[in-house]
Amino acid sequence: MIERPSRLSTADAVSLLVRRNYVIYEALRLKVVNYHALAAQIAPRVEELTGKRAKLAALVVSVKRFSDGMAEERTARLEGILEDAMVTLSGGVSEVSLRVKDVPPNQVLEDLLKMVPRLSAPPEVMQLPGVVKVMVHSEDGLLIEQELGKRFPTTVEGGLAKIGVRVSQKAEKMVGLATYITELLYRNGVVIHGAYIGRPDILLVVEEKFGTRAYEILREKSGKVGRPSGIAS
C-alpha cells in the first residue's frame, strides 16, 4: 500500500515558503511588503503543499500572523545573546580619520605605531576603504593631528565615548548580533556614531552624552561589566 504524502496546513505552508525565501523573509521582518500581494503570489505553491484551493483572505491572515510572530521569535532567539558579555565604557574620546586614498595604508599604520609610546593609551585602529580611523583620548587626537596631519588629510571629531563589548564564547557564532545591539540601543534613544564589529569584540562609538545610557542598557542585558572611565556621573 502506498502512503500519500502528508499535507500541510495553510499556516505551515506559508511559514515554509517564507522561510525558504530570504528576500521575502526580510521584507516581512522589516514590514515593507504588501500582505495581499504576497498572498496572491504564493497561492499556487500553498495549494500544492496543502492539497486544497487557497482562499486569499485566509492566506492574508496567515501571512500577517507569521509577520507578527517574527518579532517575538527573533527577540526570544537573541534575548540571551549578551548574557555574560563584558561591557566597558570610556569617555573623552576622539575619532581621528586619516585619508589614505593615494597612500599605502600600511604606511599610515607604521607611522601610528611609532607614535604609540607618546600616547596616553594604545589606540584602537580600524582600516576602512580609503581611510584609517583611530579612536584615542582627546589629547592624543590633537597630537596625531599635529604629527600625521602634515602628511595625510586628517579630521578629528571629539566629544565621543566608546563602548567595548566582548561577547561570550557561546554568542560568538550567533547570527544577528550586530543588528540586535544597534536596534536595542536605537529603541532606547541612543544614536550610534560608529560601530566596528568583530568576534568576540565589538566597539561602539556614541556621542558622549549617550555614553552612560548606552552602557547601562548593555550592562542590564549582560550582568557582567567593566568599570566606566572618563564619564561624568
N, CA, C and O of each residue as an XYZ file, in Angstrom:
932
protein
N       0.845     -1.197      0.000
C       0.000      0.000      0.000
C       0.881      1.248      0.000
O       1.784      1.357      0.830
N       0.644      2.175     -0.896
C       1.435      3.400     -0.991
C       0.796      4.485     -0.147
O      -0.381      4.811     -0.304
N       1.604      5.043      0.761
C       1.090      6.115      1.618
C       1.134      7.437      0.863
O       2.108      7.759      0.182
N       0.068      8.176      1.002
C       0.039      9.501      0.395
C       0.861     10.463      1.255
O       0.834     10.372      2.482
N       1.591     11.383      0.619
C       2.369     12.345      1.404
C       1.435     13.208      2.248
O       0.364     13.617      1.799
N       1.865     13.472      3.478
C       1.037     14.287      4.377
C       0.957     15.712      3.850
O       1.922     16.236      3.294
N      -0.194     16.328      4.029
C      -0.414     17.694      3.576
C      -0.210     18.679      4.725
O      -0.459     18.364      5.889
N       0.242     19.861      4.375
C       0.451     20.889      5.385
C      -0.801     21.728      5.558
O      -1.651     21.803      4.671
N      -0.895     22.354      6.717
C      -1.956     23.334      6.915
C      -1.569     24.597      6.169
O      -0.418     24.752      5.762
N      -2.521     25.502      5.987
C      -2.226     26.761      5.292
C      -1.150     27.547      6.021
O      -0.234     28.079      5.395
N      -1.259     27.622      7.350
C      -0.272     28.378      8.143
C       1.125     27.773      8.008
O       2.108     28.501      7.870
N       1.212     26.437      8.047
C       2.511     25.775      7.928
C       3.091     25.954      6.528
O       4.301     26.112      6.365
N       2.232     25.930      5.533
C       2.695     26.121      4.158
C       3.253     27.534      3.964
O       4.298     27.721      3.341
N       2.549     28.509      4.499
C       3.025     29.899      4.412
C       4.367     30.037      5.124
O       5.289     30.650      4.584
N       4.491     29.483      6.314
C       5.731     29.546      7.077
C       6.891     28.925      6.303
O       7.983     29.489      6.241
N       6.640     27.758      5.716
C       7.680     27.058      4.965
C       8.145     27.882      3.779
O       9.348     28.021      3.559
N       7.213     28.431      3.010
C       7.561     29.189      1.809
C       8.314     30.476      2.146
O       9.270     30.843      1.462
N       7.878     31.153      3.203
C       8.535     32.402      3.588
C       9.952     32.139      4.080
O      10.882     32.865      3.727
N      10.116     31.103      4.894
C      11.442     30.805      5.443
C      12.428     30.354      4.368
O      13.640     30.492      4.534
N      11.909     29.820      3.276
C      12.782     29.368      2.188
C      13.231     30.517      1.291
O      14.146     30.348      0.486
N      12.603     31.673      1.419
C      12.918     32.812      0.561
C      13.433     33.960      1.428
O      12.656     34.631      2.108
N      14.751     34.181      1.400
C      15.368     35.182      2.278
C      14.834     36.582      2.015
O      14.604     37.346      2.953
N      14.634     36.928      0.733
C      14.172     38.271      0.393
C      12.790     38.532      0.980
O      12.550     39.580      1.579
N      11.879     37.569      0.805
C      10.529     37.723      1.359
C      10.585     37.755      2.881
O       9.883     38.544      3.513
N      11.411     36.910      3.464
C      11.531     36.852      4.927
C      11.970     38.208      5.484
O      11.382     38.705      6.445
N      12.998     38.806      4.883
C      13.495     40.093      5.355
C      12.480     41.207      5.114
O      12.341     42.113      5.935
N      11.769     41.138      3.983
C      10.752     42.151      3.697
C       9.639     42.110      4.741
O       9.145     43.151      5.176
N       9.248     40.892      5.139
C       8.238     40.769      6.189
C       8.768     41.261      7.524
O       8.055     41.930      8.272
N      10.013     40.934      7.821
C      10.598     41.359      9.098
C      10.644     42.880      9.190
O      10.427     43.452     10.259
N      10.931     43.533      8.058
C      11.039     44.983      8.037
C       9.696     45.669      7.798
O       9.614     46.897      7.763
N       8.627     44.853      7.633
C       7.272     45.392      7.416
C       7.189     46.252      6.153
O       6.550     47.304      6.163
N       7.831     45.810      5.062
C       7.803     46.585      3.823
C       7.176     45.790      2.678
O       7.445     46.066      1.508
N       6.343     44.810      3.011
C       5.716     44.005      1.982
C       4.194     44.102      2.113
O       3.659     44.196      3.218
N       3.519     44.078      0.988
C       2.056     44.116      0.984
C       1.535     42.692      1.185
O       1.822     41.806      0.381
N       0.775     42.473      2.252
C       0.294     41.133      2.593
C      -0.554     40.529      1.480
O      -0.406     39.349      1.160
N      -1.445     41.330      0.885
C      -2.330     40.816     -0.156
C      -1.541     40.403     -1.398
O      -1.807     39.362     -1.999
N      -0.559     41.243     -1.776
C       0.254     40.930     -2.952
C       1.064     39.655     -2.718
O       1.178     38.814     -3.610
N       1.623     39.516     -1.524
C       2.403     38.318     -1.221
C       1.515     37.081     -1.192
O       1.899     36.023     -1.692
N       0.333     37.213     -0.611
C      -0.596     36.084     -0.544
C      -0.975     35.605     -1.940
O      -1.033     34.403     -2.197
N      -1.230     36.545     -2.834
C      -1.585     36.175     -4.210
C      -0.402     35.502     -4.918
O      -0.599     34.592     -5.723
N       0.807     35.943     -4.625
C       1.997     35.397     -5.272
C       2.261     33.945     -4.849
O       2.646     33.115     -5.673
N       2.052     33.647     -3.559
C       2.387     32.304     -3.073
C       1.210     31.340     -3.115
O       1.363     30.163     -2.788
N       0.040     31.823     -3.512
C      -1.167     30.988     -3.507
C      -0.989     29.661     -4.268
O      -1.370     28.617     -3.738
N      -0.423     29.661     -5.494
C      -0.272     28.379     -6.217
C       0.586     27.365     -5.449
O       0.264     26.178     -5.411
N       1.687     27.843     -4.835
C       2.555     26.930     -4.087
C       1.874     26.438     -2.812
O       2.071     25.294     -2.404
N       1.073     27.298     -2.183
C       0.332     26.881     -0.986
C      -0.648     25.772     -1.347
O      -0.812     24.810     -0.596
N      -1.288     25.908     -2.480
C      -2.240     24.880     -2.921
C      -1.540     23.542     -3.148
O      -2.096     22.488     -2.841
N      -0.314     23.586     -3.687
C       0.444     22.351     -3.892
C       0.778     21.680     -2.559
O       0.734     20.456     -2.435
N       1.112     22.507     -1.567
C       1.534     21.967     -0.273
C       0.366     21.525      0.599
O       0.510     20.617      1.417
N      -0.785     22.158      0.430
C      -1.945     21.827      1.267
C      -2.890     20.845      0.585
O      -3.649     20.141      1.253
N      -2.843     20.797     -0.756
C      -3.734     19.910     -1.490
C      -5.146     20.429     -1.593
O      -6.074     19.675     -1.887
N      -5.313     21.721     -1.349
C      -6.660     22.298     -1.454
C      -6.563     23.723     -1.975
O      -5.505     24.351     -1.947
N      -7.695     24.207     -2.446
C      -7.715     25.552     -3.009
C      -7.410     26.584     -1.918
O      -7.951     26.523     -0.814
N      -6.538     27.526     -2.253
C      -6.156     28.549     -1.293
C      -7.095     29.745     -1.389
O      -7.278     30.326     -2.459
N      -7.682     30.100     -0.258
C      -8.535     31.282     -0.201
C      -7.658     32.484      0.153
O      -6.917     32.459      1.136
N      -7.754     33.528     -0.658
C      -6.885     34.679     -0.497
C      -6.997     35.285      0.897
O      -5.986     35.645      1.499
N      -8.210     35.401      1.410
C      -8.403     36.008      2.731
C      -7.683     35.199      3.810
O      -7.062     35.771      4.706
N      -7.766     33.871      3.724
C      -7.102     33.009      4.708
C      -5.586     33.123      4.589
O      -4.867     33.097      5.588
N      -5.113     33.250      3.353
C      -3.676     33.404      3.150
C      -3.168     34.716      3.741
O      -2.105     34.756      4.362
N      -3.932     35.784      3.545
C      -3.542     37.088      4.084
C      -3.430     37.013      5.610
O      -2.486     37.536      6.201
N      -4.401     36.358      6.231
C      -4.375     36.205      7.691
C      -3.141     35.424      8.128
O      -2.488     35.797      9.102
N      -2.818     34.354      7.423
C      -1.652     33.538      7.771
C      -0.352     34.312      7.601
O       0.552     34.207      8.430
N      -0.261     35.092      6.523
C       0.942     35.900      6.290
C       1.105     36.931      7.393
O       2.208     37.143      7.897
N      -0.010     37.580      7.772
C       0.057     38.609      8.813
C       0.448     37.992     10.158
O       1.257     38.563     10.888
N      -0.118     36.835     10.486
C       0.216     36.177     11.744
C       1.688     35.777     11.784
O       2.349     35.906     12.815
N       2.191     35.291     10.651
C       3.603     34.930     10.587
C       4.465     36.172     10.798
O       5.444     36.132     11.543
N       4.099     37.277     10.140
C       4.861     38.514     10.266
C       4.846     39.024     11.703
O       5.880     39.436     12.229
N       3.674     38.998     12.340
C       3.556     39.480     13.725
C       4.387     38.627     14.684
O       4.914     39.124     15.679
N       4.494     37.329     14.367
C       5.230     36.438     15.256
C       6.736     36.499     15.083
O       7.485     35.994     15.919
N       7.183     37.125     13.984
C       8.617     37.173     13.715
C       9.376     37.949     14.772
O      10.465     37.548     15.185
N       8.795     39.075     15.218
C       9.476     39.895     16.214
C       9.654     39.128     17.516
O      10.724     39.161     18.123
N       8.591     38.429     17.947
C       8.675     37.659     19.189
C       9.679     36.520     19.057
O      10.455     36.253     19.975
N       9.656     35.852     17.905
C      10.576     34.737     17.668
C      12.019     35.214     17.675
O      12.892     34.585     18.274
N      12.259     36.338     17.000
C      13.619     36.868     16.912
C      14.097     37.351     18.275
O      15.249     37.125     18.643
N      13.219     38.015     19.026
C      13.591     38.504     20.355
C      13.952     37.353     21.272
O      14.936     37.418     22.008
N      13.140     36.283     21.224
C      13.402     35.124     22.078
C      14.733     34.473     21.723
O      15.463     34.017     22.603
N      15.046     34.433     20.424
C      16.283     33.799     19.981
C      17.504     34.625     20.373
O      18.554     34.071     20.698
N      17.364     35.968     20.344
C      18.517     36.824     20.591
C      18.593     37.368     22.011
O      19.568     38.023     22.381
N      17.555     37.093     22.810
C      17.478     37.706     24.136
C      18.719     37.431     24.980
O      19.168     38.302     25.724
N      19.275     36.226     24.868
C      20.427     35.891     25.689
C      21.764     36.129     25.027
O      22.791     35.668     25.525
N      21.773     36.847     23.901
C      22.998     36.999     23.131
C      24.063     37.798     23.879
O      25.256     37.620     23.634
N      23.640     38.680     24.793
C      24.586     39.486     25.553
C      24.847     38.932     26.951
O      25.579     39.534     27.736
N      24.253     37.796     27.253
C      24.467     37.210     28.570
C      25.951     36.917     28.780
O      26.601     36.315     27.925
N      26.475     37.347     29.917
C      27.887     37.150     30.283
C      28.856     37.964     29.429
O      30.062     37.723     29.468
N      28.339     38.929     28.655
C      29.236     39.793     27.890
C      29.928     40.780     28.833
O      29.339     41.213     29.823
N      31.160     41.129     28.529
C      31.876     42.150     29.284
C      31.667     43.493     28.592
O      31.950     43.630     27.402
N      31.168     44.491     29.339
C      30.876     45.806     28.777
C      31.757     46.849     29.455
O      31.813     46.913     30.683
N      32.448     47.668     28.656
C      33.284     48.729     29.204
C      32.919     50.055     28.548
O      32.410     50.089     27.428
N      33.183     51.130     29.251
C      32.828     52.461     28.766
C      33.975     53.428     29.032
O      34.516     53.469     30.137
N      34.342     54.205     28.018
C      35.375     55.227     28.158
C      34.889     56.515     27.524
O      34.396     56.511     26.396
N      35.028     57.617     28.247
C      34.643     58.916     27.715
C      35.868     59.729     27.326
O      36.997     59.249     27.420
N      35.636     60.965     26.885
C      36.738     61.816     26.476
C      37.489     61.280     25.283
O      38.718     61.320     25.245
N      36.751     60.775     24.304
C      37.348     60.091     23.153
C      37.216     60.946     21.889
O      36.233     61.663     21.702
N      38.214     60.850     21.048
C      38.173     61.487     19.729
C      38.347     60.430     18.644
O      39.038     59.430     18.835
N      37.711     60.672     17.511
C      37.885     59.806     16.340
C      38.703     60.575     15.310
O      38.276     61.612     14.803
N      39.891     60.043     15.011
C      40.767     60.656     14.022
C      40.633     59.888     12.712
O      40.831     58.674     12.677
N      40.298     60.594     11.641
C      40.169     59.964     10.323
C      41.326     60.416      9.444
O      41.485     61.607      9.177
N      42.127     59.463      8.998
C      43.275     59.726      8.141
C      42.972     59.210      6.741
O      42.810     58.006      6.544
N      42.894     60.115      5.766
C      42.575     59.734      4.398
C      43.806     59.135      3.724
O      44.881     59.734      3.721
N      43.635     57.959      3.159
C      44.790     57.249      2.592
C      44.525     56.853      1.137
O      44.978     55.801      0.686
N      43.811     57.675      0.424
C      43.447     57.344     -0.952
C      44.671     57.121     -1.827
O      44.709     56.182     -2.622
N      45.663     57.979     -1.682
C      46.852     57.882     -2.531
C      48.080     57.421     -1.752
O      49.214     57.599     -2.199
N      47.842     56.829     -0.585
C      48.950     56.390      0.263
C      48.707     54.950      0.682
O      47.579     54.605      1.030
N      49.725     54.097      0.660
C      49.543     52.729      1.149
C      49.102     52.737      2.614
O      49.762     53.368      3.439
N      48.019     52.063      2.956
C      47.538     52.061      4.337
C      48.598     51.618      5.334
O      48.624     52.104      6.465
N      49.473     50.703      4.932
C      50.481     50.219      5.864
C      51.451     51.335      6.274
O      52.047     51.276      7.349
N      51.607     52.357      5.409
C      52.467     53.489      5.754
C      51.874     54.260      6.927
O      52.589     54.655      7.847
N      50.556     54.471      6.887
C      49.873     55.159      7.984
C      49.994     54.344      9.271
O      50.263     54.894     10.339
N      49.795     53.047      9.163
C      49.868     52.185     10.343
C      51.269     52.204     10.947
O      51.417     52.205     12.169
N      52.292     52.220     10.105
C      53.666     52.285     10.603
C      53.920     53.595     11.342
O      54.567     53.614     12.389
N      53.403     54.687     10.785
C      53.586     55.991     11.427
C      52.845     56.051     12.758
O      53.340     56.635     13.722
N      51.662     55.449     12.812
C      50.912     55.406     14.068
C      51.661     54.587     15.112
O      51.721     54.964     16.283
N      52.224     53.475     14.684
C      52.946     52.598     15.601
C      54.113     53.338     16.243
O      54.397     53.135     17.424
N      54.785     54.184     15.491
C      55.899     54.954     16.028
C      55.448     55.944     17.100
O      56.229     56.320     17.974
N      54.183     56.362     17.030
C      53.678     57.355     17.978
C      53.150     56.737     19.266
O      52.963     57.449     20.253
N      52.909     55.439     19.281
C      52.281     54.789     20.435
C      52.962     55.118     21.761
O      52.256     55.392     22.732
N      54.308     55.105     21.860
C      54.940     55.410     23.155
C      54.618     56.810     23.682
O      54.745     57.069     24.879
N      54.204     57.706     22.793
C      53.906     59.079     23.196
C      52.435     59.294     23.515
O      52.051     60.365     23.986
N      51.614     58.288     23.263
C      50.186     58.407     23.528
C      49.865     57.956     24.945
O      50.594     57.158     25.533
N      48.771     58.470     25.486
C      48.395     58.141     26.869
C      47.878     56.717     27.004
O      47.896     56.150     28.096
N      47.415     56.134     25.898
C      46.924     54.746     25.905
C      47.012     54.212     24.476
O      46.969     54.993     23.525
N      47.133     52.897     24.313
C      47.188     52.330     22.957
C      45.925     52.695     22.170
O      44.824     52.589     22.708
N      46.058     53.119     20.916
C      44.887     53.490     20.118
C      44.172     52.259     19.576
O      44.747     51.173     19.499
N      42.936     52.444     19.211
C      42.186     51.398     18.512
C      42.082     51.841     17.067
O      41.561     52.918     16.775
N      42.573     51.019     16.174
C      42.706     51.397     14.770
C      41.810     50.527     13.908
O      41.833     49.301     14.021
N      41.023     51.156     13.049
C      40.154     50.461     12.110
C      40.527     50.887     10.687
O      40.462     52.069     10.350
N      40.908     49.935      9.872
C      41.273     50.228      8.490
C      40.072     49.991      7.584
O      39.577     48.870      7.473
N      39.609     51.058      6.937
C      38.465     51.014      6.041
C      38.917     51.432      4.644
O      40.007     51.985      4.494
N      38.103     51.179      3.623
C      38.492     51.585      2.267
C      38.744     53.091      2.180
O      37.824     53.884      2.377
N      39.958     53.480      1.892
C      40.281     54.889      1.703
C      40.514     55.688      2.963
O      40.839     56.872      2.882
N      40.359     55.081      4.126
C      40.528     55.836      5.373
C      40.947     54.905      6.505
O      40.521     53.753      6.581
N      41.791     55.438      7.379
C      42.144     54.743      8.610
C      41.564     55.554      9.760
O      41.856     56.742      9.899
N      40.733     54.904     10.590
C      40.117     55.592     11.722
C      40.815     55.157     13.004
O      41.093     53.976     13.212
N      41.091     56.135     13.854
C      41.816     55.881     15.091
C      41.010     56.440     16.255
O      40.672     57.624     16.278
N      40.705     55.573     17.224
C      39.991     56.003     18.426
C      41.011     56.195     19.541
O      41.709     55.258     19.928
N      41.089     57.432     20.055
C      42.080     57.760     21.080
C      41.489     58.745     22.080
O      40.419     59.306     21.845
N      42.189     58.958     23.201
C      41.810     60.020     24.120
C      41.925     61.366     23.399
O      42.712     61.510     22.465
N      41.147     62.331     23.833
C      41.064     63.604     23.115
C      42.416     64.278     22.926
O      42.705     64.804     21.852
N      43.262     64.264     23.990
C      44.563     64.920     23.865
C      45.458     64.194     22.857
O      46.275     64.815     22.178
N      45.291     62.875     22.769
C      46.063     62.106     21.791
C      45.599     62.403     20.371
O      46.390     62.376     19.428
N      44.307     62.686     20.229
C      43.781     63.022     18.905
C      44.427     64.284     18.359
O      44.738     64.364     17.171
N      44.631     65.278     19.232
C      45.282     66.518     18.810
C      46.740     66.271     18.430
O      47.253     66.862     17.480
N      47.400     65.392     19.184
C      48.798     65.069     18.891
C      48.927     64.373     17.531
O      49.812     64.700     16.740
N      48.044     63.417     17.271
C      48.081     62.708     15.982
C      47.808     63.676     14.837
O      48.441     63.601     13.784
N      46.858     64.588     15.053
C      46.550     65.571     14.004
C      47.765     66.449     13.712
O      48.063     66.737     12.553
N      48.467     66.875     14.769
C      49.643     67.720     14.584
C      50.758     66.982     13.845
O      51.435     67.554     12.991
N      50.939     65.700     14.186
C      52.037     64.934     13.621
C      51.719     64.399     12.214
O      52.460     64.649     11.264
N      50.624     63.670     12.100
C      50.320     62.990     10.841
C      49.511     63.851      9.883
O      49.464     63.576      8.684
N      48.873     64.898     10.410
C      48.107     65.792      9.540
C      48.971     66.515      8.534
O      48.465     67.066      7.556
N      50.294     66.519      8.769
C      51.209     67.152      7.825
C      51.363     66.320      6.558
O      51.707     66.840      5.496
N      51.100     65.002      6.687
C      51.314     64.102      5.544
C      50.025     63.502      4.980
O      49.966     63.117      3.812
N      48.996     63.428      5.824
C      47.744     62.815      5.385
C      46.580     63.762      5.679
O      46.564     64.392      6.736
N      45.607     63.880      4.772
C      44.400     64.658      5.087
C      43.752     64.080      6.353
O      43.443     62.890      6.411
N      43.555     64.921      7.345
C      43.135     64.437      8.666
C      41.964     65.242      9.202
O      41.938     66.468      9.092
N      40.995     64.544      9.784
C      39.903     65.207     10.502
C      39.795     64.572     11.893
O      40.031     63.377     12.067
N      39.436     65.395     12.871
C      39.298     64.920     14.248
C      37.915     65.307     14.759
O      37.514     66.470     14.691
N      37.202     64.326     15.266
C      35.885     64.583     15.861
C      35.932     64.168     17.319
O      36.135     62.997     17.639
N      35.741     65.147     18.205
C      35.806     64.886     19.638
C      34.434     64.772     20.264
O      33.425     64.698     19.562
N      34.397     64.759     21.593
C      33.129     64.673     22.312
C      32.451     63.333     22.176
O      31.223     63.250     22.154
N      33.252     62.272     22.084
C      32.693     60.940     21.885
C      32.994     60.033     23.076
O      33.843     60.335     23.915
N      32.284     58.929     23.124
C      32.540     57.868     24.101
C      32.587     56.554     23.352
O      31.912     56.383     22.337
N      33.382     55.628     23.851
C      33.443     54.317     23.208
C      33.012     53.247     24.194
O      33.349     53.279     25.377
N      32.257     52.302     23.665
C      31.741     51.199     24.466
C      32.292     49.913     23.885
O      32.064     49.600     22.717
N      33.007     49.178     24.695
C      33.543     47.897     24.262
C      32.641     46.773     24.739
O      32.232     46.752     25.900
N      32.331     45.850     23.859
C      31.503     44.688     24.213
C      32.261     43.433     23.801
O      32.532     43.220     22.620
N      32.597     42.614     24.775
C      33.213     41.318     24.474
C      32.189     40.237     24.787
O      31.881     39.984     25.952
N      31.663     39.601     23.748
C      30.598     38.620     23.932
C      31.187     37.295     24.409
O      32.375     37.020     24.243
N      30.322     36.495     25.002
C      30.753     35.196     25.498
C      31.040     34.258     24.334
O      30.646     34.521     23.198
N      31.725     33.170     24.627
C      32.103     32.214     23.582
C      30.886     31.636     22.884
O      30.912     31.412     21.673
N      29.823     31.393     23.630
C      28.637     30.783     23.033
C      27.902     31.733     22.091
O      27.142     31.296     21.227
N      28.138     33.056     22.266
C      27.436     34.031     21.426
C      28.236     34.438     20.202
O      27.708     35.126     19.328
N      29.493     34.032     20.118
C      30.363     34.474     19.029
C      29.824     34.128     17.648
O      29.959     34.916     16.712
N      29.209     32.944     17.518
C      28.765     32.485     16.206
C      27.288     32.751     15.944
O      26.758     32.328     14.917
N      26.624     33.440     16.853
C      25.203     33.710     16.668
C      24.986     34.758     15.586
O      25.647     35.796     15.570
N      24.056     34.474     14.687
C      23.727     35.400     13.607
C      22.824     36.509     14.145
O      21.916     36.251     14.936
N      23.078     37.735     13.714
C      22.220     38.837     14.121
C      22.721     39.620     15.307
O      22.007     40.484     15.815
N      23.933     39.346     15.767
C      24.475     40.008     16.953
C      24.539     41.521     16.775
O      24.033     42.263     17.616
N      25.156     41.984     15.691
C      25.324     43.417     15.469
C      23.976     44.123     15.322
O      23.763     45.196     15.886
N      23.072     43.508     14.559
C      21.754     44.113     14.358
C      20.995     44.219     15.675
O      20.345     45.230     15.943
N      21.078     43.176     16.493
C      20.381     43.177     17.777
C      20.876     44.320     18.662
O      20.067     45.034     19.254
N      22.186     44.501     18.757
C      22.743     45.534     19.628
C      22.370     46.926     19.135
O      21.951     47.772     19.925
N      22.520     47.169     17.828
C      22.206     48.502     17.311
C      20.722     48.819     17.436
O      20.361     49.951     17.760
N      19.861     47.843     17.187
C      18.420     48.061     17.328
C      18.046     48.284     18.788
O      17.195     49.120     19.091
N      18.677     47.538     19.697
C      18.417     47.685     21.132
C      18.716     49.107     21.589
O      17.921     49.716     22.305
N      19.858     49.631     21.176
C      20.236     50.986     21.579
C      19.343     52.026     20.909
O      18.938     53.003     21.540
N      19.039     51.812     19.626
C      18.205     52.775     18.906
C      16.816     52.885     19.540
O      16.275     53.980     19.687
N      16.241     51.719     19.917
C      14.915     51.728     20.548
C      14.923     52.483     21.866
O      13.886     52.976     22.309
N      16.081     52.575     22.489
C      16.199     53.261     23.767
C      16.777     54.667     23.629
O      17.274     55.242     24.598
N      16.708     55.206     22.431
C      17.068     56.602     22.221
C      18.546     56.897     22.067
O      18.952     58.057     22.148
N      19.364     55.869     21.847
C      20.808     56.067     21.694
C      21.170     56.065     20.211
O      20.897     55.098     19.498
N      21.777     57.141     19.759
C      22.216     57.247     18.373
C      23.670     56.803     18.291
O      24.522     57.343     18.997
N      23.960     55.834     17.443
C      25.311     55.304     17.321
C      26.085     56.081     16.258
O      25.637     56.215     15.119
N      27.235     56.582     16.643
C      28.098     57.325     15.721
C      28.852     56.372     14.793
O      29.025     56.658     13.609
N      29.294     55.249     15.333
C      30.012     54.261     14.538
C      30.028     52.927     15.252
O      29.950     52.869     16.479
N      30.128     51.861     14.489
C      30.164     50.510     15.071
C      31.175     49.683     14.300
O      31.163     49.647     13.069
N      32.047     49.023     15.039
C      33.078     48.181     14.439
C      32.910     46.778     15.023
O      33.182     46.532     16.198
N      32.457     45.884     14.172
C      32.029     44.567     14.632
C      33.110     43.528     14.399
O      33.588     43.352     13.279
N      33.486     42.851     15.455
C      34.414     41.735     15.363
C      33.900     40.619     16.254
O      32.853     40.767     16.886
N      34.589     39.547     16.313
C      34.251     38.439     17.193
C      35.505     38.021     17.951
O      36.476     37.602     17.322
N      35.520     38.120     19.267
C      34.393     38.372     20.159
C      34.201     39.836     20.531
O      33.299     40.148     21.309
N      35.031     40.758     19.995
C      34.980     42.146     20.441
C      34.204     43.040     19.483
O      34.333     42.944     18.263
N      33.394     43.912     20.075
C      32.621     44.901     19.327
C      32.938     46.260     19.921
O      32.968     46.416     21.142
N      33.174     47.248     19.062
C      33.427     48.608     19.519
C      32.319     49.513     19.006
O      32.094     49.610     17.800
N      31.634     50.169     19.920
C      30.573     51.105     19.572
C      31.033     52.513     19.930
O      31.622     52.725     20.990
N      30.769     53.466     19.056
C      31.126     54.854     19.295
C      29.853     55.686     19.309
O      29.056     55.632     18.373
N      29.668     56.454     20.373
C      28.476     57.288     20.512
C      28.895     58.676     20.964
O      30.010     58.870     21.448
N      27.999     59.640     20.803
C      28.267     60.950     21.391
C      28.360     60.773     22.901
O      27.676     59.929     23.480
N      29.201     61.567     23.525
C      29.463     61.370     24.952
C      28.199     61.482     25.796
O      28.092     60.845     26.844
N      27.246     62.285     25.346
C      26.008     62.434     26.111
C      25.188     61.150     26.148
O      24.347     60.974     27.030
N      25.434     60.237     25.178
C      24.731     58.955     25.145
C      25.514     57.834     25.822
O      25.003     56.724     25.967
N      26.751     58.114     26.240
C      27.626     57.059     26.725
C      27.082     56.281     27.905
O      26.994     55.054     27.863
N      26.714     56.999     28.962
C      26.232     56.329     30.170
C      24.951     55.559     29.905
O      24.775     54.448     30.406
N      24.058     56.140     29.122
C      22.791     55.491     28.806
C      23.030     54.178     28.061
O      22.451     53.149     28.409
N      23.874     54.216     27.045
C      24.171     53.005     26.271
C      24.821     51.945     27.151
O      24.504     50.760     27.049
N      25.725     52.377     28.008
C      26.425     51.453     28.903
C      25.438     50.747     29.830
O      25.519     49.534     30.024
N      24.507     51.511     30.401
C      23.531     50.936     31.330
C      22.608     49.938     30.633
O      22.257     48.908     31.207
N      22.218     50.241     29.400
C      21.330     49.341     28.652
C      22.026     48.003     28.402
O      21.441     46.941     28.618
N      23.267     48.061     27.949
C      24.002     46.839     27.661
C      24.387     46.100     28.933
O      24.417     44.870     28.953
N      24.679     46.836     29.987
C      25.024     46.213     31.269
C      23.849     45.420     31.820
O      24.018     44.333     32.372
N      22.659     45.982     31.661
C      21.457     45.301     32.157
C      21.253     43.960     31.459
O      20.786     43.001     32.073
N      21.603     43.894     30.169
C      21.423     42.658     29.412
C      22.518     41.633     29.689
O      22.305     40.431     29.531
N      23.682     42.108     30.100
C      24.815     41.200     30.247
C      25.011     40.673     31.662
O      25.292     39.492     31.862
N      24.862     41.558     32.636
C      25.085     41.145     34.019
C      26.547     41.045     34.391
O      26.872     40.634     35.505
N      27.448     41.417     33.471
C      28.883     41.336     33.740
C      29.518     42.565     33.121
O      29.438     42.754     31.907
N      30.148     43.406     33.931
C      30.582     44.709     33.428
C      32.012     45.039     33.794
O      32.588     44.497     34.737
N      32.556     45.942     33.018
C      33.833     46.535     33.357
C      33.578     47.889     34.006
O      32.424     48.275     34.192
N      34.608     48.597     34.343
C      34.440     49.865     35.043
C      34.456     51.019     34.047
O      35.340     51.078     33.193
N      33.476     51.957     34.143
C      33.488     53.114     33.257
C      34.689     53.989     33.557
O      35.161     54.026     34.693
N      35.188     54.689     32.558
C      36.284     55.623     32.788
C      36.053     56.880     31.977
O      35.606     56.830     30.831
N      36.367     58.015     32.598
C      36.280     59.284     31.898
C      34.876     59.769     31.636
O      34.680     60.646     30.795
N      33.874     59.217     32.343
C      32.484     59.651     32.155
C      31.999     60.300     33.441
O      32.083     59.722     34.525
N      31.492     61.511     33.292
C      30.969     62.211     34.476
C      29.673     61.560     34.920
O      28.823     61.241     34.089
N      29.512     61.360     36.221
C      28.281     60.746     36.734
C      27.204     61.783     36.928
O      26.098     61.452     37.354
